Amino acid sequence: MLHQVPIGRGNPLGQLGISVLLAHLVNSFGLLGLVTDDHINLIHWEKPRTIIRAWMGTAPDAGQFITMMLKLLNAKNTIEITAIDLNREYYDIGLPIIKKAGVEHKIDFIESKALSALDHLLKDKEKEGSFDYAFVDADKGNYWNYHERLMKLLKVGGVVIYDNTLWGGTVAMSSEEEKEKEGSFDYAYVDADKVNYCNYHERLMKLIKVGGVVVYDNTLWGGSVAMPEEEAPENLKPARKPIMEFIKLLAADNRVQLSHVPLGDGITICRHLY
């Protein structure tokens, strides 16, 4: 995962979470056009579970535009905030393509939270005003926080690009159009970051019609929700508590009829009553 590689068939690399790539590149989008069907097949067969997030890739037309702009800027020192992966695995998924493109030596992958990585850069005064270009495609709630830090890191005349700022066209919708969406959905399926399950639930209760159903996946979390905390595997502990709090919230929510089903990693079914 060098960055979301814009190609006609979408980005097969996918990604989970956010990652910051700090690159000192003559052309920071050097991979564009170098991803072939062979590469796609390599990723598809070796790492099929990553394909589910392929929609997160930068759109092909946007990628082409950015490529041209970077060539015009002659950008050499760049920052990409395309989602920090606290787990290096997702970078390693893209590594075969990065190596085939011959640009591995140009990439400094940082395994960290995005804001922490930018703050670390800012501790070095020499980094201030040293970057030509930055690309941000990360958690939208922190876009302003990224912006404040990037304004210190970019040189005068440098450029920042923020992706997804139309957000499916919703930013141009009137409040009346947004109201029309309320209570208009029959069904929702949630398999996302467990920390935000409660937040997703509150929003979905507005979007799902009465009689509609919401299904939440992974609510057993490897069985850890039924274990004493000291017995829960370390890798399951970070999300264990949020899931347990979410289940308690559902149990107290009289807007839903609730059913816990021990299939897979546990699914919780909520029928919207009113």
C-alpha positions, 0 to 999 in steps of 0.5 A: 500500500504505497497509496491508493493506486488509481487504476481502471479496475479500482484499487485491489489493495484495499486498506483498513484504518489510516496510514501515513506515508512520508515519501521523498519522491521525485514523482510521488505517484510513480506507481500510476500506470504500473499496476497490471492485471498480473499485479491485480491477480497476485493481490486477489489470490494471495490476499483476497480478504483485502478486496472488501475495502477496494472502494477506498481507492482514489478515483482513476480520474482524480489520480490522473489529475493529481499525477499531472499536477505533481509533474507540474509542481516537480514535487520532490518532498511529499506527505501522504495521509492516506490512512495510518495503519497501526499494523504494517500488514497492509503496507506489506500487502502492496509491497510486491507491486511497490518492488516491481515498480522499483520505488521501494527505496523512495518510501518511508513507511511510518507505523503510527497514528497520523496526528502523532506522526505529524506532531513528531515531524513538527518537533524537528524545526528543519521540517517546517516549511520543507514539503512541496505537497501533501495528500490527505485521505483519512478520517474526516473528523480530523481533516482540520487537525491535519490542515493545521499541522500541514500548514506548518510543514508545507513550504510557501507555494506548496499544495495540499489535496483533501480527498472525498470533500463532496462526500457522495454529493451530500455536502450539496444536499439541503436539509430537506433532502437530508430529511427525506433520507430519514426512515427510508432504509429497510436494512443496514449491515455494520461490520466496521470499527467497533469503537463506533458501533454506538455512534453508528447505531444512533444514526441508523435509528434515524435512517432505518424505517419502523420495521427495518432491521440492522445487523451488527457483526462480530458482537462475540468478538472471539468469545472475549465478551463472555470472558473475564478481562484477564483471560481475554487474548491481548489482541482482542482487548482493545475492542472488547470493552467497546463491544460490551458497552454497545451490547449493554446500550442495545439491551437498554434501547427500547426502540429495538427488538433484539436478538443475539445469534451465535453464528460466525463471530456473533451477529446481533439483530435489531428490529426497529420498533418506533 
